[in-house]
Amino acid sequence: MFAITDGTVQWTQTGATSGLFLALRGDDGHDYWYMHLQDFVAAEGDRVTAGELIAHNGDTGNARGTTPHIHFEYHPGGGAPVNPYPLLKSVCG
């Protein structure tokens, strides 16, 4: 999994539902959450650049036994999550 933007890894943790979980605070002031990871490449406090490898997709948490994938959340301004599809479409095409 790659950083969607330049920023700082706010935290890495493990949750019963989310599994291995990484939160990226973008330099743009938004938060980006990556869940169900297999492992972390970046560590809490690391500065990362857009496109940098930060973690590997997995099936941790309540996704155990599924095809490895990412649950991605976009939190504008660090607030509540919104549908990430428009953002991802603009970035990925």
Summary of the structure (lengths in Angstrom):
residues: 93
radius of gyration: 12.3
end to end distance: 17.1
largest distance: 35.0
contacts: 284
relative contact order: 0.25
helix: 15%
strand: 45%
